[in-house]
Amino acid sequence: MKWVYWARLYDSKFQAGCLVRRMEHDGWLFGIEMPHEIEVYRSRKGKYGVRYVP
């Protein structure tokens, strides 16, 4: 299992969390296979990102 990192970093944890919710919602709405695990992480520079295991 390898993590796939979303290309963009966000200034706040809230913004990254909104992307996670959208990924979950789009998978449910459109019937797309959901990643096994999605999480918000903090980079070394203090910004927030999203990573998931497909």
mmCIF file of the N, C-alpha and C atoms, coordinates in Angstrom:
data_MODEL
# 
_entry.id   MODEL 
# 
loop_
_atom_site.group_PDB 
_atom_site.id 
_atom_site.type_symbol 
_atom_site.label_atom_id 
_atom_site.label_alt_id 
_atom_site.label_comp_id 
_atom_site.label_asym_id 
_atom_site.label_entity_id 
_atom_site.label_seq_id 
_atom_site.pdbx_PDB_ins_code 
_atom_site.Cartn_x 
_atom_site.Cartn_y 
_atom_site.Cartn_z 
_atom_site.occupancy 
_atom_site.B_iso_or_equiv 
_atom_site.pdbx_formal_charge 
_atom_site.auth_seq_id 
_atom_site.auth_comp_id 
_atom_site.auth_asym_id 
_atom_site.auth_atom_id 
_atom_site.pdbx_PDB_model_num 
ATOM 1   N N  . MET A 1 1  ? 0.843   -1.183 0.000  1.00 0.00 ? 1  MET A N  1 
ATOM 2   C CA . MET A 1 1  ? 0.000   0.000  0.000  1.00 0.00 ? 1  MET A CA 1 
ATOM 3   C C  . MET A 1 1  ? 0.884   1.241  0.000  1.00 0.00 ? 1  MET A C  1 
ATOM 4   N N  . LYS A 1 2  ? 0.735   2.036  -1.021 1.00 0.00 ? 2  LYS A N  1 
ATOM 5   C CA . LYS A 1 2  ? 1.484   3.287  -1.113 1.00 0.00 ? 2  LYS A CA 1 
ATOM 6   C C  . LYS A 1 2  ? 0.512   4.455  -1.151 1.00 0.00 ? 2  LYS A C  1 
ATOM 7   N N  . TRP A 1 3  ? 0.916   5.524  -0.508 1.00 0.00 ? 3  TRP A N  1 
ATOM 8   C CA . TRP A 1 3  ? 0.096   6.730  -0.460 1.00 0.00 ? 3  TRP A CA 1 
ATOM 9   C C  . TRP A 1 3  ? 0.184   7.474  -1.781 1.00 0.00 ? 3  TRP A C  1 
ATOM 10  N N  . VAL A 1 4  ? -0.938  8.033  -2.199 1.00 0.00 ? 4  VAL A N  1 
ATOM 11  C CA . VAL A 1 4  ? -0.997  8.938  -3.335 1.00 0.00 ? 4  VAL A CA 1 
ATOM 12  C C  . VAL A 1 4  ? -1.277  10.318 -2.756 1.00 0.00 ? 4  VAL A C  1 
ATOM 13  N N  . TYR A 1 5  ? -0.426  11.291 -3.102 1.00 0.00 ? 5  TYR A N  1 
ATOM 14  C CA . TYR A 1 5  ? -0.549  12.633 -2.540 1.00 0.00 ? 5  TYR A CA 1 
ATOM 15  C C  . TYR A 1 5  ? -1.261  13.551 -3.517 1.00 0.00 ? 5  TYR A C  1 
ATOM 16  N N  . TRP A 1 6  ? -2.229  14.310 -3.011 1.00 0.00 ? 6  TRP A N  1 
ATOM 17  C CA . TRP A 1 6  ? -2.924  15.313 -3.810 1.00 0.00 ? 6  TRP A CA 1 
ATOM 18  C C  . TRP A 1 6  ? -1.919  16.398 -4.150 1.00 0.00 ? 6  TRP A C  1 
ATOM 19  N N  . ALA A 1 7  ? -1.997  16.987 -5.335 1.00 0.00 ? 7  ALA A N  1 
ATOM 20  C CA . ALA A 1 7  ? -0.972  17.893 -5.839 1.00 0.00 ? 7  ALA A CA 1 
ATOM 21  C C  . ALA A 1 7  ? -0.911  19.227 -5.101 1.00 0.00 ? 7  ALA A C  1 
ATOM 22  N N  . ARG A 1 8  ? -1.965  19.633 -4.456 1.00 0.00 ? 8  ARG A N  1 
ATOM 23  C CA . ARG A 1 8  ? -2.015  20.964 -3.853 1.00 0.00 ? 8  ARG A CA 1 
ATOM 24  C C  . ARG A 1 8  ? -1.921  20.901 -2.339 1.00 0.00 ? 8  ARG A C  1 
ATOM 25  N N  . LEU A 1 9  ? -1.250  21.901 -1.763 1.00 0.00 ? 9  LEU A N  1 
ATOM 26  C CA . LEU A 1 9  ? -1.213  22.078 -0.310 1.00 0.00 ? 9  LEU A CA 1 
ATOM 27  C C  . LEU A 1 9  ? -2.101  23.262 0.057  1.00 0.00 ? 9  LEU A C  1 
ATOM 28  N N  . TYR A 1 10 ? -2.735  23.180 1.221  1.00 0.00 ? 10 TYR A N  1 
ATOM 29  C CA . TYR A 1 10 ? -3.679  24.201 1.667  1.00 0.00 ? 10 TYR A CA 1 
ATOM 30  C C  . TYR A 1 10 ? -3.153  24.902 2.916  1.00 0.00 ? 10 TYR A C  1 
ATOM 31  N N  . ASP A 1 11 ? -3.607  26.135 3.117  1.00 0.00 ? 11 ASP A N  1 
ATOM 32  C CA . ASP A 1 11 ? -3.167  26.923 4.268  1.00 0.00 ? 11 ASP A CA 1 
ATOM 33  C C  . ASP A 1 11 ? -3.793  26.460 5.573  1.00 0.00 ? 11 ASP A C  1 
ATOM 34  N N  . SER A 1 12 ? -4.993  25.911 5.511  1.00 0.00 ? 12 SER A N  1 
ATOM 35  C CA . SER A 1 12 ? -5.665  25.504 6.744  1.00 0.00 ? 12 SER A CA 1 
ATOM 36  C C  . SER A 1 12 ? -6.100  24.042 6.669  1.00 0.00 ? 12 SER A C  1 
ATOM 37  N N  . LYS A 1 13 ? -6.232  23.457 7.832  1.00 0.00 ? 13 LYS A N  1 
ATOM 38  C CA . LYS A 1 13 ? -6.694  22.070 7.928  1.00 0.00 ? 13 LYS A CA 1 
ATOM 39  C C  . LYS A 1 13 ? -8.147  21.960 7.474  1.00 0.00 ? 13 LYS A C  1 
ATOM 40  N N  . PHE A 1 14 ? -8.917  23.015 7.681  1.00 0.00 ? 14 PHE A N  1 
ATOM 41  C CA . PHE A 1 14 ? -10.310 23.037 7.253  1.00 0.00 ? 14 PHE A CA 1 
ATOM 42  C C  . PHE A 1 14 ? -10.427 22.877 5.737  1.00 0.00 ? 14 PHE A C  1 
ATOM 43  N N  . GLN A 1 15 ? -9.594  23.602 4.973  1.00 0.00 ? 15 GLN A N  1 
ATOM 44  C CA . GLN A 1 15 ? -9.636  23.510 3.518  1.00 0.00 ? 15 GLN A CA 1 
ATOM 45  C C  . GLN A 1 15 ? -9.305  22.100 3.038  1.00 0.00 ? 15 GLN A C  1 
ATOM 46  N N  . ALA A 1 16 ? -8.290  21.498 3.632  1.00 0.00 ? 16 ALA A N  1 
ATOM 47  C CA . ALA A 1 16 ? -7.921  20.133 3.261  1.00 0.00 ? 16 ALA A CA 1 
ATOM 48  C C  . ALA A 1 16 ? -9.037  19.165 3.649  1.00 0.00 ? 16 ALA A C  1 
ATOM 49  N N  . GLY A 1 17 ? -9.669  19.381 4.790  1.00 0.00 ? 17 GLY A N  1 
ATOM 50  C CA . GLY A 1 17 ? -10.771 18.542 5.228  1.00 0.00 ? 17 GLY A CA 1 
ATOM 51  C C  . GLY A 1 17 ? -11.968 18.627 4.285  1.00 0.00 ? 17 GLY A C  1 
ATOM 52  N N  . CYS A 1 18 ? -12.194 19.807 3.714  1.00 0.00 ? 18 CYS A N  1 
ATOM 53  C CA . CYS A 1 18 ? -13.285 19.964 2.750  1.00 0.00 ? 18 CYS A CA 1 
ATOM 54  C C  . CYS A 1 18 ? -13.024 19.120 1.504  1.00 0.00 ? 18 CYS A C  1 
ATOM 55  N N  . LEU A 1 19 ? -11.776 19.036 1.076  1.00 0.00 ? 19 LEU A N  1 
ATOM 56  C CA . LEU A 1 19 ? -11.434 18.191 -0.062 1.00 0.00 ? 19 LEU A CA 1 
ATOM 57  C C  . LEU A 1 19 ? -11.684 16.718 0.263  1.00 0.00 ? 19 LEU A C  1 
ATOM 58  N N  . VAL A 1 20 ? -11.338 16.297 1.466  1.00 0.00 ? 20 VAL A N  1 
ATOM 59  C CA . VAL A 1 20 ? -11.579 14.909 1.879  1.00 0.00 ? 20 VAL A CA 1 
ATOM 60  C C  . VAL A 1 20 ? -13.069 14.609 1.828  1.00 0.00 ? 20 VAL A C  1 
ATOM 61  N N  . ARG A 1 21 ? -13.894 15.501 2.361  1.00 0.00 ? 21 ARG A N  1 
ATOM 62  C CA . ARG A 1 21 ? -15.345 15.281 2.355  1.00 0.00 ? 21 ARG A CA 1 
ATOM 63  C C  . ARG A 1 21 ? -15.882 15.239 0.929  1.00 0.00 ? 21 ARG A C  1 
ATOM 64  N N  . ARG A 1 22 ? -15.321 16.088 0.074  1.00 0.00 ? 22 ARG A N  1 
ATOM 65  C CA . ARG A 1 22 ? -15.777 16.104 -1.320 1.00 0.00 ? 22 ARG A CA 1 
ATOM 66  C C  . ARG A 1 22 ? -15.411 14.797 -2.019 1.00 0.00 ? 22 ARG A C  1 
ATOM 67  N N  . MET A 1 23 ? -14.217 14.279 -1.759 1.00 0.00 ? 23 MET A N  1 
ATOM 68  C CA . MET A 1 23 ? -13.824 13.006 -2.351 1.00 0.00 ? 23 MET A CA 1 
ATOM 69  C C  . MET A 1 23 ? -14.764 11.891 -1.892 1.00 0.00 ? 23 MET A C  1 
ATOM 70  N N  . GLU A 1 24 ? -15.106 11.894 -0.619 1.00 0.00 ? 24 GLU A N  1 
ATOM 71  C CA . GLU A 1 24 ? -16.022 10.882 -0.085 1.00 0.00 ? 24 GLU A CA 1 
ATOM 72  C C  . GLU A 1 24 ? -17.416 11.032 -0.701 1.00 0.00 ? 24 GLU A C  1 
ATOM 73  N N  . HIS A 1 25 ? -17.874 12.274 -0.801 1.00 0.00 ? 25 HIS A N  1 
ATOM 74  C CA . HIS A 1 25 ? -19.205 12.539 -1.343 1.00 0.00 ? 25 HIS A CA 1 
ATOM 75  C C  . HIS A 1 25 ? -19.278 12.178 -2.822 1.00 0.00 ? 25 HIS A C  1 
ATOM 76  N N  . ASP A 1 26 ? -18.269 12.552 -3.612 1.00 0.00 ? 26 ASP A N  1 
ATOM 77  C CA . ASP A 1 26 ? -18.274 12.252 -5.038 1.00 0.00 ? 26 ASP A CA 1 
ATOM 78  C C  . ASP A 1 26 ? -18.258 10.752 -5.285 1.00 0.00 ? 26 ASP A C  1 
ATOM 79  N N  . GLY A 1 27 ? -17.530 10.007 -4.475 1.00 0.00 ? 27 GLY A N  1 
ATOM 80  C CA . GLY A 1 27 ? -17.513 8.555  -4.622 1.00 0.00 ? 27 GLY A CA 1 
ATOM 81  C C  . GLY A 1 27 ? -18.880 7.957  -4.375 1.00 0.00 ? 27 GLY A C  1 
ATOM 82  N N  . TRP A 1 28 ? -19.568 8.468  -3.386 1.00 0.00 ? 28 TRP A N  1 
ATOM 83  C CA . TRP A 1 28 ? -20.914 7.978  -3.066 1.00 0.00 ? 28 TRP A CA 1 
ATOM 84  C C  . TRP A 1 28 ? -21.915 8.408  -4.139 1.00 0.00 ? 28 TRP A C  1 
ATOM 85  N N  . LEU A 1 29 ? -21.810 9.660  -4.578 1.00 0.00 ? 29 LEU A N  1 
ATOM 86  C CA . LEU A 1 29 ? -22.770 10.218 -5.516 1.00 0.00 ? 29 LEU A CA 1 
ATOM 87  C C  . LEU A 1 29 ? -22.650 9.604  -6.906 1.00 0.00 ? 29 LEU A C  1 
ATOM 88  N N  . PHE A 1 30 ? -21.425 9.465  -7.405 1.00 0.00 ? 30 PHE A N  1 
ATOM 89  C CA . PHE A 1 30 ? -21.212 9.005  -8.773 1.00 0.00 ? 30 PHE A CA 1 
ATOM 90  C C  . PHE A 1 30 ? -20.889 7.516  -8.868 1.00 0.00 ? 30 PHE A C  1 
ATOM 91  N N  . GLY A 1 31 ? -20.826 6.842  -7.751 1.00 0.00 ? 31 GLY A N  1 
ATOM 92  C CA . GLY A 1 31 ? -20.568 5.408  -7.768 1.00 0.00 ? 31 GLY A CA 1 
ATOM 93  C C  . GLY A 1 31 ? -19.131 5.051  -8.108 1.00 0.00 ? 31 GLY A C  1 
ATOM 94  N N  . ILE A 1 32 ? -18.217 5.963  -7.856 1.00 0.00 ? 32 ILE A N  1 
ATOM 95  C CA . ILE A 1 32 ? -16.799 5.726  -8.121 1.00 0.00 ? 32 ILE A CA 1 
ATOM 96  C C  . ILE A 1 32 ? -16.215 4.935  -6.958 1.00 0.00 ? 32 ILE A C  1 
ATOM 97  N N  . GLU A 1 33 ? -15.296 4.045  -7.257 1.00 0.00 ? 33 GLU A N  1 
ATOM 98  C CA . GLU A 1 33 ? -14.664 3.262  -6.192 1.00 0.00 ? 33 GLU A CA 1 
ATOM 99  C C  . GLU A 1 33 ? -13.897 4.194  -5.264 1.00 0.00 ? 33 GLU A C  1 
ATOM 100 N N  . MET A 1 34 ? -14.163 4.068  -3.978 1.00 0.00 ? 34 MET A N  1 
ATOM 101 C CA . MET A 1 34 ? -13.554 4.935  -2.977 1.00 0.00 ? 34 MET A CA 1 
ATOM 102 C C  . MET A 1 34 ? -12.163 4.442  -2.590 1.00 0.00 ? 34 MET A C  1 
ATOM 103 N N  . PRO A 1 35 ? -11.270 5.366  -2.269 1.00 0.00 ? 35 PRO A N  1 
ATOM 104 C CA . PRO A 1 35 ? -9.983  4.946  -1.720 1.00 0.00 ? 35 PRO A CA 1 
ATOM 105 C C  . PRO A 1 35 ? -10.192 4.248  -0.377 1.00 0.00 ? 35 PRO A C  1 
ATOM 106 N N  . HIS A 1 36 ? -9.269  3.354  -0.033 1.00 0.00 ? 36 HIS A N  1 
ATOM 107 C CA . HIS A 1 36 ? -9.387  2.617  1.222  1.00 0.00 ? 36 HIS A CA 1 
ATOM 108 C C  . HIS A 1 36 ? -9.230  3.532  2.425  1.00 0.00 ? 36 HIS A C  1 
ATOM 109 N N  . GLU A 1 37 ? -8.334  4.497  2.316  1.00 0.00 ? 37 GLU A N  1 
ATOM 110 C CA . GLU A 1 37 ? -8.085  5.396  3.440  1.00 0.00 ? 37 GLU A CA 1 
ATOM 111 C C  . GLU A 1 37 ? -7.735  6.778  2.898  1.00 0.00 ? 37 GLU A C  1 
ATOM 112 N N  . ILE A 1 38 ? -8.322  7.806  3.477  1.00 0.00 ? 38 ILE A N  1 
ATOM 113 C CA . ILE A 1 38 ? -8.038  9.196  3.114  1.00 0.00 ? 38 ILE A CA 1 
ATOM 114 C C  . ILE A 1 38 ? -7.682  9.928  4.393  1.00 0.00 ? 38 ILE A C  1 
ATOM 115 N N  . GLU A 1 39 ? -6.641  10.753 4.343  1.00 0.00 ? 39 GLU A N  1 
ATOM 116 C CA . GLU A 1 39 ? -6.292  11.513 5.553  1.00 0.00 ? 39 GLU A CA 1 
ATOM 117 C C  . GLU A 1 39 ? -5.673  12.854 5.201  1.00 0.00 ? 39 GLU A C  1 
ATOM 118 N N  . VAL A 1 40 ? -5.773  13.769 6.151  1.00 0.00 ? 40 VAL A N  1 
ATOM 119 C CA . VAL A 1 40 ? -5.144  15.079 6.060  1.00 0.00 ? 40 VAL A CA 1 
ATOM 120 C C  . VAL A 1 40 ? -3.813  14.978 6.794  1.00 0.00 ? 40 VAL A C  1 
ATOM 121 N N  . TYR A 1 41 ? -2.751  15.493 6.167  1.00 0.00 ? 41 TYR A N  1 
ATOM 122 C CA . TYR A 1 41 ? -1.444  15.477 6.803  1.00 0.00 ? 41 TYR A CA 1 
ATOM 123 C C  . TYR A 1 41 ? -0.866  16.895 6.811  1.00 0.00 ? 41 TYR A C  1 
ATOM 124 N N  . ARG A 1 42 ? 0.133   17.111 7.640  1.00 0.00 ? 42 ARG A N  1 
ATOM 125 C CA . ARG A 1 42 ? 0.787   18.410 7.717  1.00 0.00 ? 42 ARG A CA 1 
ATOM 126 C C  . ARG A 1 42 ? 2.188   18.302 7.141  1.00 0.00 ? 42 ARG A C  1 
ATOM 127 N N  . SER A 1 43 ? 2.529   19.198 6.225  1.00 0.00 ? 43 SER A N  1 
ATOM 128 C CA . SER A 1 43 ? 3.841   19.170 5.589  1.00 0.00 ? 43 SER A CA 1 
ATOM 129 C C  . SER A 1 43 ? 4.884   19.810 6.512  1.00 0.00 ? 43 SER A C  1 
ATOM 130 N N  . ARG A 1 44 ? 6.124   19.673 6.115  1.00 0.00 ? 44 ARG A N  1 
ATOM 131 C CA . ARG A 1 44 ? 7.210   20.255 6.920  1.00 0.00 ? 44 ARG A CA 1 
ATOM 132 C C  . ARG A 1 44 ? 7.147   21.777 6.974  1.00 0.00 ? 44 ARG A C  1 
ATOM 133 N N  . LYS A 1 45 ? 6.566   22.387 5.952  1.00 0.00 ? 45 LYS A N  1 
ATOM 134 C CA . LYS A 1 45 ? 6.464   23.851 5.910  1.00 0.00 ? 45 LYS A CA 1 
ATOM 135 C C  . LYS A 1 45 ? 5.232   24.379 6.643  1.00 0.00 ? 45 LYS A C  1 
ATOM 136 N N  . GLY A 1 46 ? 4.428   23.475 7.209  1.00 0.00 ? 46 GLY A N  1 
ATOM 137 C CA . GLY A 1 46 ? 3.281   23.896 8.004  1.00 0.00 ? 46 GLY A CA 1 
ATOM 138 C C  . GLY A 1 46 ? 1.964   23.937 7.256  1.00 0.00 ? 46 GLY A C  1 
ATOM 139 N N  . LYS A 1 47 ? 1.967   23.608 5.983  1.00 0.00 ? 47 LYS A N  1 
ATOM 140 C CA . LYS A 1 47 ? 0.720   23.577 5.232  1.00 0.00 ? 47 LYS A CA 1 
ATOM 141 C C  . LYS A 1 47 ? 0.105   22.190 5.325  1.00 0.00 ? 47 LYS A C  1 
ATOM 142 N N  . TYR A 1 48 ? -1.147  22.082 4.869  1.00 0.00 ? 48 TYR A N  1 
ATOM 143 C CA . TYR A 1 48 ? -1.887  20.829 4.972  1.00 0.00 ? 48 TYR A CA 1 
ATOM 144 C C  . TYR A 1 48 ? -2.142  20.251 3.594  1.00 0.00 ? 48 TYR A C  1 
ATOM 145 N N  . GLY A 1 49 ? -2.106  18.942 3.515  1.00 0.00 ? 49 GLY A N  1 
ATOM 146 C CA . GLY A 1 49 ? -2.351  18.243 2.268  1.00 0.00 ? 49 GLY A CA 1 
ATOM 147 C C  . GLY A 1 49 ? -3.235  17.044 2.506  1.00 0.00 ? 49 GLY A C  1 
ATOM 148 N N  . VAL A 1 50 ? -3.615  16.404 1.402  1.00 0.00 ? 50 VAL A N  1 
ATOM 149 C CA . VAL A 1 50 ? -4.470  15.227 1.457  1.00 0.00 ? 50 VAL A CA 1 
ATOM 150 C C  . VAL A 1 50 ? -3.724  14.078 0.784  1.00 0.00 ? 50 VAL A C  1 
ATOM 151 N N  . ARG A 1 51 ? -3.778  12.920 1.409  1.00 0.00 ? 51 ARG A N  1 
ATOM 152 C CA . ARG A 1 51 ? -3.206  11.720 0.815  1.00 0.00 ? 51 ARG A CA 1 
ATOM 153 C C  . ARG A 1 51 ? -4.184  10.575 0.996  1.00 0.00 ? 51 ARG A C  1 
ATOM 154 N N  . TYR A 1 52 ? -4.101  9.606  0.074  1.00 0.00 ? 52 TYR A N  1 
ATOM 155 C CA . TYR A 1 52 ? -5.030  8.476  0.142  1.00 0.00 ? 52 TYR A CA 1 
ATOM 156 C C  . TYR A 1 52 ? -4.375  7.223  -0.398 1.00 0.00 ? 52 TYR A C  1 
ATOM 157 N N  . VAL A 1 53 ? -4.936  6.091  -0.010 1.00 0.00 ? 53 VAL A N  1 
ATOM 158 C CA . VAL A 1 53 ? -4.506  4.781  -0.500 1.00 0.00 ? 53 VAL A CA 1 
ATOM 159 C C  . VAL A 1 53 ? -5.594  4.299  -1.451 1.00 0.00 ? 53 VAL A C  1 
ATOM 160 N N  . PRO A 1 54 ? -5.255  4.153  -2.749 1.00 0.00 ? 54 PRO A N  1 
ATOM 161 C CA . PRO A 1 54 ? -6.286  3.728  -3.707 1.00 0.00 ? 54 PRO A CA 1 
ATOM 162 C C  . PRO A 1 54 ? -6.747  2.293  -3.510 1.00 0.00 ? 54 PRO A C  1 
# 
